[in-house]
Amino acid sequence: MFFFRLSIPRTHSLTKHPASAKQGFSTRAIHAGQEPEPATGAVNVPIYLSSTYVQEEIGKHKGYEYSRVSNPTRDRLETNLAALEGGVAAKVFASGMAAINAIATMLKSGDHVIAGHNLYGGTPRLFNQVLTNFGLTFSYVNTSDLKAVEAAFQKNTRLVFLETPTNPMMELCDVRALCDLSHRHGAEVVVDNTFMSPYFQQPIELGADMVMHSTTKFLNGHSDGLGGVVVCTKPEQAEKLAFLQKAAGAIMSPFECWLILRGVKTLAVRMVQHDLNGRKVADYLAQHKKVQKVFYPGLASHPQHELAKRQMSGFGALISFETGSLANANKMLRKVRVCSLGESLGGVETLISHPATMTHAAVGEEGRRKIGITDGLVRISVGIEDVEDILADLDQALEAI
Ligand SMILES: Cc1ncc(COP(=O)(O)O)c(C=O)c1O
């Protein structure tokens, strides 16, 4: 059963109709934390552009002292995102990487982390080039392979960090089975749920201890702001993260919070359209004679299609495909017009990218070879334009190969 407690921030005391745990996803997306502003009735959450807050006397204030510590717009977003992922609380950060860094800094020197071998390239870059300098150690394993994960546990393993589907090879991890295994070994599980969004995948329901997102992607949805969130299942996690917001200061600005509050109102309808378009583009690529292989969990040919149907309520918009060589990838990418060649994903516009030179450049040639990222691999984040136009664009671009 899906369970969560909604934390109502201090500013909501006058709210007449707080969003309830029993309400549906879209209702929560539009109303949780987004209740009308009590002072004026404004239906949208105001952007509280204030670094500080006046106090009546020493220690007597309305719950806010300084915006690095807390801010009313940020509180509202944190309430909203906790409600969407089914957590007890959420904490937002300046970017997805700042959120991952905050999770890692909840650990102590000497702790060990098991991480998926096929993560967004920036994640192992942070782990290997920054956090190993502070006494954390990391083992990279294929989190689809429970035996490999089991073999990687050490006495000091505190955390298992994974993405499902992985970026960009679209491998799935059985979250429930991996959580059971990790909990038996005394480790917590963090799922980077950026690719699916809470609309299609609810890792907390499957046993995850924390969920993170680069909100830069589907949650914002409009490619106009950076951000990250960590959704917690235990109040102690939220307390530690709140302390890190205050102590380290990598918080999300009130304006970016507002952009996401606005973006999530249409998350459900966007995801439905992303998924519809994604399935059509995957089918089209799968039968194209110049495309050698397509990686998409929605295709019956995907080795984990059954797990995808069980664990996710949609297949999403991320598809990778093999063009055969760097030259072929470049020939087609030079030709796209409706699709935009660029890093990132999850915006309303179709974004197409080249993992080997973009998101996974930092992993190095050997690292890419190990996880199957070739120079000919192209990743597409299918947008919500008219799908016929996306298909026509891909059709003329693939002609160039
Ligand atoms: C799956 C995933 N996680 C984390 C990140 C990092 O997020 P940000 O770019 O917001 O720092 C990204 C960025 O592309 C990503 O794709």
The ligand as an SDF file (V2000), in Angstrom:
LIG
                    3D

 16 16  0  0  0  0  0  0  0  0999 V2000
   19.7610   10.6830  -14.0750 C   0  0  0  0  0  0  0  0  0  0  0  0
   20.4270   11.9730  -13.6830 C   0  0  0  0  0  0  0  0  0  0  0  0
   20.7360   12.1840  -12.3900 N   0  0  0  0  0  0  0  0  0  0  0  0
   21.3410   13.3240  -11.9920 C   0  0  0  0  0  0  0  0  0  0  0  0
   21.6830   14.3140  -12.8910 C   0  0  0  0  0  0  0  0  0  0  0  0
   22.3550   15.5770  -12.4220 C   0  0  0  0  0  0  0  0  0  0  0  0
   21.4160   16.6110  -12.3490 O   0  0  0  0  0  0  0  0  0  0  0  0
   21.7500   18.1700  -12.5570 P   0  0  0  0  0  0  0  0  0  0  0  0
   22.2190   18.3270  -13.9720 O   0  0  0  0  0  0  0  0  0  0  0  0
   20.4480   18.8350  -12.2630 O   0  0  0  0  0  0  0  0  0  0  0  0
   22.8100   18.5230  -11.5780 O   0  0  0  0  0  0  0  0  0  0  0  0
   21.3720   14.1430  -14.2470 C   0  0  0  0  0  0  0  0  0  0  0  0
   21.7220   15.1760  -15.2230 C   0  0  0  0  0  0  0  0  0  0  0  0
   21.6420   14.9850  -16.4230 O   0  0  0  0  0  0  0  0  0  0  0  0
   20.7300   12.9400  -14.6460 C   0  0  0  0  0  0  0  0  0  0  0  0
   20.4190   12.7100  -15.9360 O   0  0  0  0  0  0  0  0  0  0  0  0
  1  2  1  0
  2  3  1  0
  2 15  2  0
  3  4  2  0
  4  5  1  0
  5  6  1  0
  5 12  2  0
  6  7  1  0
  7  8  1  0
  8  9  2  0
  8 10  1  0
  8 11  1  0
 12 13  1  0
 12 15  1  0
 13 14  2  0
 15 16  1  0
M  END
$$$$
